[in-house]
């Protein structure tokens, strides 16, 4: 019969180890032994459930496994009830079939010509606050291994980042280290960083968001999945040795709220070695090519506990492992610590016995250590021995997939009505040309709208030679095939202010902006990955935000016809009582048949016609203007019009070859779009705003969506106007490119040199 003794927790302890080896036999013989389950992050009912599953108390090694695998970061116990609705979205894409989706290491999309692309975005938020460089670096390393585990060669990375106010001392502590970590790891791997974001807001102070995306390319026949099947097949651990760094790591850090004085739990953050990872990548790709891999899993959050339990759970049998065979950097590690360690640059493979020798030979040639640590069995248990003693004997699915499921209470907060009623309509507005000029220059120089070259210049954007578009273009684009020029474009976007005002609409607006950014380059949006960053799930208001954002994403995906391929949830992004702005980062993947025909960002030359696609409304609540000039957040975000976004996307794709440039209108409104377009190649423009909106201020700073500024050759304007009419997209002729200034209205003529000085100075001055 299952054990029913009430759980008891020992006094706080810095280590989960106990005196002597705690074997299954010992656990069966002393059911009353106190165990540090609470210190490991387990709740009383969770610990009781483990005892019920096992019919006894867990060994200390089993307790370690369950604690990391049942953590919020690994089990999604508070979020999976809401994530389930993504399965309602059809899995077909406009490019082709989805070859792998939610539940795998990363989603895989057929893009034609026998090629597939895999991409995913994940978080490494809490470790990056504790140790900025290594937290960010290992975030990049982890997402790269997720892509590698699907059988793909990683080809590019991206980094959506969020920080506290630029003037804050702690922002100066974390930002340089995070950027150096992202750049240092990615540059050493030889992966171009082709896009991302850097956004500043007070709520991210103490909780920076470090989201990392990787995209990889594979042929259809190279697809690999994470499963351990075939009794007698060998389990091989290869890559770096296991050390004491990262014990508990992200699985613990990302599963509890930070206190105002700092993290409540600070286990050692993982230490990355990009040169070891580069060897691991090339070695793994050769192993795939040699056909000696039957199943594979990367080691990231929860380390060996995750790899063994997930491989066994996804297979058709059990697994037996000799834990003492695991190569160690620290011989003093206890079994529990080995199981919890999140040391980097490690992979786990399932190999048929006849292929083991060849597998080990390939690893040796790449100077990658490889060790047979176990085998697949025809049983139903994951059994782990330590020097001949059984320390783990569990149903693998109970560890990997059948963890707790919480239906946490959620409710729209009473304060939401007052927040939405506090619109930007009554805020003082600039009226004269001088006031508009001052506002324009202030916004251009604001942290969220200024030039981000201080960050992006630390990244190699063109290594490998296949980068077609990168920062500051609307999306990143890489060539997949150098003969046909088939390629893909990716964009990541989120607006926490919008999502705070209306979580349902805010998530849709994040998707819409990424969708639009991919389209401006000429790519067809086909699928999304998401990284959902929110505060504590124990707060009903935060859970309401999360539930609404998931519902909004699902509905938008259904209307736009793009499936969710997978992603990540990051909760407990909260310092004391202060939660971050709800930040659902949405990455959209697009496919372009010929990258040589992509549409560039920014005015290319003088004498071209400038047009605005889409409709401008008075929508200033939640805008950069309201935030920067008035420190105001209230009202409703811009209206979501997904039908308009889809029509606009189809027009942009149909206009490839006709458009000479395209740049979306988003944060900062039309004014920011025109500034960035002009500064890209130092080509000015003269435009008229009366056709945009009767009020020049609204015309310049409204953040209405489904809008793009485009240029065409002077003789092609009528063709574009007709094409826009055919797609039902409103079009307004603004003016013509040329000159050394932006002439935006009567009396409002700002030299490009002055705009450039304001735009580029902010980050270097603040971070010098």
N, C-alpha and C positions, 0 to 999 in steps of 0.2 A: 504493500500500500504506500502511496506517496507520503512523505514526511509532512506533518502538519504543525510542527513546533513553531511558535512565534519567532520571527527573526530577531536577533540581537546584534547590535553593532558594537565593535570595540571602540576604544578611545581613538581620536585621530592619529593617523600614522602616515609617515611620509612614504612608506613602501608597502605594497600588498603582500610581501613575503612573510612567511611564518617560520618559526623554528622547526627544523627538520623537514623532510620531504613529505608533502601532503599528497598522498596517493589516493586512488579511488577506494582502495581497501581501507585506508585510514579514515577517509570521509564517511564510509559506511559504518565504521565502528565507533565514531564519536560525533553523533549528530548535533550535540549541543555546543560544539566549539564556536566561540565568537569569531566573526569574520568582518573585515572592514568594508562591507558592501556599501555603506553610506558614503564613506570617504572616496570610493571609486565611482560615485555618481548614481548608484542604483537607489530606487525608491523601495519602501518596505514591501509594497505589493509585487514589485518586480522581483525582488529577492525571493519572496514566497513562491512566485510562479516558477522560478528556476528550480527550487527544491521540489516543486510538484512535477516538473518535467522529468527530473532525474530520479525521483523517488528517494532522495537523500539530500544532504547538503552538498553543494559543489566543492570540489577541491579548490585550492587557491589558484591553480592554473585555469580551471574551468571558470572560476569567478572572474579572473582577469579577462578571459575571452568574452564572456557575456557582458561584462561592464563596458568594454569598448564597442562591441558590436551592437549593443542595445542603447548606446548613447544617441543623443538627438542627431548628431552629425552623421552617424552611420546607418541608423535604423529608420530615420524620418518618422519617428513615432507620433509626433504632433501634426505632421503635414500630410502624411500619405492618404488620409481620408479625403483630402481636398485635391490631391494630385491625381486621384483615380479618374477624375472626369476627363483628363487628357486622353484617356483611352477611347472616348466617344468620338474623337476626331479621326476621320478616314486617314489611312496610312499612305494612300497614293499621293504622289507629288506631280507637279507639272513637268518635271524632268524625267521621272521614271519611278520605279518601285523604291520603297524604303526597305533596305536589305537587313537592317538591324535597328532596333529602336529602344524604347524605355526598358530598363532592366539590364542592358548590356553596358560595357564600359563606356561606350559612346555610340551615337546614332550613325548609321551608314546609309548614304543616299546614292542611288544609281544616277549618274549624270550623263550617260550615253557613251558610245564608242568603246564599250567594255570597261569604262572607268567607273569607280565609285569614290565618293568623298566622305570622310568621317570628320565630325567636328563636335566640340562640347565646350561649355564654359562652366567653371567651378570656382569656389571661393577658398581663400586662405586668409581670412580676415583676422581672426584672433591671434594666430601665431605671428602675423606681421605687425601687430601692435606690440607684442612682447619682445620680439627680436626682428626689427624691420627687414634687414638684409636677408637673413636666412629664411624668414617666414615667406617673403615674396619669392625668393629664388626657388625654394622647394615647392611653392605653389605652381610655378612654371614647370618644374621637373615632373610633378605629379600628373598634371594634365597632359603633358607630352607622352608619358607612359600609358595613360588611358588610350590615347590615339594609337600608339604603337601596338598595344595589346589586341587591337582589332585587325592587325595584319597590314597596317598602313605605314607608309613613310611620312613622318611629320614634315610639313612644308612651310608652316607659318604659325605665328602666335599673335595674340592681341591682349591688351591689358586695360579693362575698364577699372578705374581707380576713383575712390572717394576719400576726401580728407576733411579735417576741421578747418576753421578759418585760417587763411594764409598767414595772418599776423601772429598766430598763437605759437608759443614756444614748443609745445608738443608736436604741432604740425612740422616745425623745423627739425624735430627729432626724427619723426617717422618718414616724412616724405623723401628726403634724400636717400635714406637707406632702402626704402621700398623700390624706388626707381632704379637705384644701383643694383638691387637684387634681381629685378626683372630683366634689366639690360645685361648684367653680368652673366646670368645663367643662359639666357637665350642667345646672346652673342657667342658665347663659348660653344654652344651646340651648333652654331651656324644656321640658326633659324631666323628669318626676317620677321621683325615686329611690324605688322602692316596696319595697325589701327588700335583704337581704344578711346578712352575718355579720361579726363582729370577734372573732377568736380569738387567744389569746396562748400561746406555748410557746417554750421555750428553743431548740428546733431552728430556729425561724424568725429568730433573731438573725443578721443579716447576709444573710438571704434572705427578706425579707417577700414574701408572696404577694398580688398585686393582680390579682384576677380581675374581669372586667367583663362584664355581661350586658346585652343590649338586646333588646327585643321590638318588632315592628312589625306594622302591619295593612295589608292590601291586599285588593282584589277579585281574584277568580280570574284575570280577563282582564288584570290589570296585572302578572302575573308576568314577570320578566325574568331572563335567564341570562347567564353570562359566557362568551361565545363570539364569535369573529370569523369570520363567514361571508359569502360573496358577493363574488367578485372585483370590484374597483373601488370597493367601499365604503370610505369615508374613516374614518381613525382620528383622533379628536379628544381632545386633552388639555385638561381644563378645571379651574378652581379656582385654588389658590394657586400661586405661582411655586416653582420648585425651588431649594433652597438647600443650604448645606453642613451644616445641622443633620441629625443622624440618619444620617450616612454609615455604613453597616454596621448601625447601630441595633440593634433587637431581634434581627435575624437573626444578628448576631454575639454580642451579649451573652448571648442565651439559649441559646447553643450551646457553652458552656464553663463549667467549674466555677470559682467564685470562690475565690481564695486567701484564707487567713485574714487577710491584711493588706488585702484589698479585691479588686476585680475585676482579673483579669489583662489584660482589654481594656476600655478605656473610650472607645469612640467617642462622638461627640456625641449626646446624647439628643434626640429630636425636640422641636420647640417647637410647641405647639398654639395655634390662634386660633379659639375657639369662635364668634366672630361671623362669621368667614369660613365656618366649617362650617354655620352656620345659613343663610347665603345659598346655600351649595352644596346643602343639603337642599331648600330651596324651589325653587331653579332646577331641580334634577334631577327633582323631582316634576312640575313644569310640562313639562319635556321629555318625560317619560313620557306625560303627559296629551295632549300634542300629537302623539304617535305618531312621533317623529323619532329614536327610539333602537332600533337593531337588535341591539345587544349592549352590555354594560356591565361594568366591573370597577373596584372601588375600589383605591386605592393605599395599601397598608399596609406590612407587612414585605416587604423587598426592593424596594419602590418600583417604578420603571419596569421593572426586570428582571422582576419578577413579573407586572405588568399585561400587558406585551407578550407574554411567553412563554406565559402561561396563556390569554390570549385567542386567540392563534394556535394553540396546541396543541388547544384545545377546538373550533376551527372546522374548516372543510373545505378550507382552503388554507394559504397562507403570508401573510407580511406584510412590507412594506417601510416603513422609518421614516427620517425625516431628523432625526437627533438634535439638530442645531444649531438646529432650530426650537423646541425646548423653552424656554419662557420661564424665565429665571433670575433669582434674587435676587443671585447672585454670579457675575459674568462670568468670574472666574478658574477656575471649576470645569472639570476635565478630563473627557473623555467617561466615564472609568471612575467618577468621582465622581458624575456625573449619574445614571448607571445604578444606583449603589448607594444614592443618597440616599433616606431615608425621610421627607422633608418631608411635612407633614400637609396635610389638606384638599384632596386632589387626586382626580380621577376620570378614567377613560378610557372613551370611548364609541366604538362603531362605528356609523356613520351612512351611510345611502344618499346618493349624490351629490345627488339632487334635494332632500334634506332639510337639507343642510349650511347653506344660507343661513338657513333658519328656526331651526335649532339655534343658530347664532351670534347671531341676533337675540334669542332668549330669554335666552341667557347675558348679553348686553350689558344687557338690561333689569334683570337682577339684579346687575349690576356684578360679574359673574364672568368672569374672563379665559378665553378659549377659543381654541385654536390647532389647526389641522389639521396633524398631524405625520407622517402616513403614510397607507397604504392597504392593503387586503386584496388579495393577489395569488392567482393560480391555481397558484402553485408550492407547494413543500413546505418552504421555508426562512424563517426570520426573519432579515431582512437590515437592518442599521442602518448608515447613512452619517453621517459627520461632515465637513461642508463638502466634500461631493463624494467623500470617500474612504471606502471600505467598512471599517468597524471591527468589524462583527459579521456572521457568516454561519453560522448554526447551525440544526440541526433543532429547532424549538421544543419538541417533546415531550421531547427529551433534557434540556432545561433545566428544564421545568416539572413533568414527571411521571415521567420515567425516571431519576431520580437514584439514588444508592446505596441498596441495601437490605441492612441488617445483620441477621444472625441472631446477635445477641450472646449469649454464654453466660449462662445464668441458673441459679441453684441455691438451694434453701432453705438458709439459713445454719445451721451447726451450733448457733449460739447460740439459735435459735428455740425449741428444746425447753425450754431452761432458762428462757427468758422466759415461755413459756406455763405452765410449772410453778410459777412464782412468783406464786401467786394472791393475791387480797386477803383471803382467808378468815382468815388469822392476824393481820391488822392490828387493833390495839386499836380498839374501837368504843364509842361513847357508849351509856350504859345508862339513866341517870337522866333525868328531865325537864329538869333544869338542863343536863346534858351535851348532850341533844338540842337544846335551845334554843341553846346556844353554837355547836354545829355548824351549825345552820340559819342563824344570823346570819352566821357566817363564810363559808359557801358563797354566800349571797345577795350578799355584798359582794365575792366573788372576781372577778378580771378577766373570766373567761369567762362568768359568770352575772349580773354587775351590769348596771345600766341603761346603755344605749349612746346615750342622748340627746345626750351631748357630741359624738358623731359624727353622728348622724342629724339633729340640729337644724341642721346646716350644709347639709342637702339640702332642696330644695323637693320636697315629697311630693305636692302637690296641684295644681300648675300644669297647665293644659289642662282641668281640671275633670272628668276621667274617672276619677280614682283612687277606688276603692271601699274597698280595704284597703291599708294600708302598715305600716311598722314602728310598733309592735312586734307586729303581728299575725303569725300563723303563716305566712301567705303574702301576697304582694302581689296585688292584683286591680285590673284596669282594665275599664271599660265599652268595648265595641267599637262598638255601635250604640245611639244614644240614643233610638231609637223602640222597638226590641224589647227593649233592655237585655241583649242578648247580651254576654258578657264572658269574659275569661280570667284565670286565676290562675297565679302562678309562685312557686316556692320554690327556694332553693339550700341545699344542706347537705353537710357532710363532717365526719367525726370522725377526725383523724389518729391518735389513740391507739388507737382500735378497729382501724384499718387496719394499724398497726404490729404489733398482737398477732396479727391474722389478716387478711392482705390480701384474700383472697377474700371473707370475711364482711364486712370493713370497707367494701368498695365496695358490697356489697349493702345494708348498713345505711345508707349515705349515700343511696342511691336510696330505700330504704324510708321514711326520715324525710322526704325531700322529697315523696314520694308521699302520705304521711300528712298533711303540712302543707297541701298543696293541697286534700285532701279535707275537712279540718276547716272550711274556708270554704264547702263545698258544691259544689266543682268536681270534675268527672270527670277524673282524670289520663289524658293521651293520648299524651305523647311526652317524650323527654328530650334534653338536650344535656349534654355533660360537659367538664370542664377537669381534666385529669389531671396533677397536680403531683407530681413525684418528684425524687430525687437523680440522681446520675451514672449513665448507662446503661452506663458502663464497669465498674461494680461489679456482679458477678453477683448479689449479694444484692438490690440495688436493682431489677435487671431481673426478678428473681423476684417481688418485690413488684408490679411493674408488670404482669407477665404474669398473676399471680393476680388482681389487681384487674380486669383486662379480662375474664378468664374469669368472675369473679363477676358483673360487670355484665351480660355477655351472658346468663348463665343466669337472672339475676333479671328481665331484660327479657322473656325468653321466658315466664317464669312469670306475670309481671304483665301481659303483653300490651301493652307500650309499646315503640315503636321508638326507636333512636338516630338523631337527625336530623343530627348533626354535632357538632363540638366542637373541642377544642384539646388538645395535649400540651405540657407544659412540663417539660423535663428539665434536668439540671445545676443543680438547686436545692440547692447544696451549698457549704459553706464549709470548705475544706481537706478533712479526712476526715469532717466532720459533715454528714450528709444531713438534710434536713427530715424530719419525720414524713411518710410517704406520704399525700398529700392528694387523693383523687379527689373533686372537687367535682361534684355532680350537680344539675342544674336540671331540674325537672319542670314541664311545662306542663299546665294543666287547663282545661277548658271548662265554663262555667256558663250555662245558658239565660237566667237572669234575675238580674242582679246585685242587684236590690232585695230578693231573698229569700236573700241570702248569710247564713251563720252567723257572727256576730261572735266575737272573742276576748275573754275576760274576763267575770267576773260582771257582770251588768247591773243587778240590783236585788235587794232582800231578799225572802225568803220563797220562793225557788225551790229545787228539789231538786238536789243535787249527786250525780253518779254517775260511776263509773270504768268505762270500757269497756276490756276486755282483761284479761289475766292477769299477775299480779306474781310473779316468781320471785326467788330470792336471786342477783342478778347485779350484783356490785359491782366486779369487775375492770375496769380501764380507765375507771372512773367519775370524775366530778368530785370526789366525796368522797375517793377514793383519791389522786387527784392533788393536790388542794388541801391536805388535812389531813396526808397522809403522803408526799407527793412520790413516789408509787409508781406504777409502770407494769409490769404483769405479769398473767399469767393469760390467759383467753379473754374476748372481748367478749360482750355479750348475744347470746343465741341468735337467729338469723334465722328468722322464720316468715312467709314470703311469702304463704302461703295465708291466714294470719290477717290480714296487712296488707290483702290484697285484700277479704276479707270485711268488715273494719272500714271500709275506704273505701266500699264499697257501702252499708253501713249509714248512714254519715255523709251520703252523698248522698241516700239515701232518707228521711233524717230532716230534711231542710231544711224549715223552717217549724215543725217540732216543737221543735227545739233552740233554746234562747235564747242559748247560747254553747257554744264548743268550743275546747279548747286541748290540743295534743298533749303527751305525757309523753316527755321525752328527757333532755338533759343536766341533771343535778341531781336527777332523779327526780320523784316525785309532789310532794315538798315544794316544789321550784322552780315546778312548774306551778300549785300552789295559791297560792303567793305572787304570781306574776305575774298570775294570774286575779283575785286580790283587789285588787291595787294598780292594776289598769287603770282602775277607776271607784271605787276606795276603798269596796268592798263586802266585808265580812268573811264568814266562814263558820265553822260548827261542824261538825266531821266526826269520824267514828269510824274507826279504822284496823284494828280487829280483823277485819273482813271482807276486808281487803287482804292482810295477812300477819300471822302470829302474833307476829312481832318488829316492834315499832313502828319501829325503826331501818331494817330492810329495807323495810318498807312506805313509809317516807319517802324513802329515798335510793337504792334499787335503780333501775337504768336499763333494766329489761326493756322491750322494744319492743312495737309494735302496741297501744299504749294511748293513750287520750284521756280527759280529764276534760270532762264535759258538764253542762249544766244544762237543766232543763225547768221549766215551770210546775208548781206542786204537783199539779194535777189530771191532769197528762200523764205521770206516772211509769210507770204501768202500761202505757200505750201504748208507751213507749220500751222497757220491759223485754220486752214481747212482740215488738216489732220486732227487738230484739237477738237474741232466741231464734230468730226466723225466719232470721236471718243467721248463726247459730252463733257469736255473739260473747258471751263472758262479760261480765256486768254486775254491779257491786257498788254498792249504795247507800251513799254516804259520809255525807250529812247535808244541811244546809240553809244557804243564804246568809243573811247579815244580821249586823249588829253592826259594831264597829270593830276587830275583831281576828280572828286565825286561831286557833281553838281546835282543836288537832290531836290531842291525846291528853290523858289525865288529867295535869293539872299542866303541860301545855305549851300555854300561851295567850299568843300574841305580838301586841301591838298593831300595827295596820297602820302607824301613824305611826313606830314603831320600825323596822319592816321597811323602810319607805320611806327613812328616813334612811340605813340601812345600804346599801340598794340603789343609791341615786343618788349617793353621795359618792365612790365609788372613782375614776372617771375624772377628774372635775374636780380632785380633790386631787392626783392623780398628774401631771396635765398642766398644772396652773396655772403 
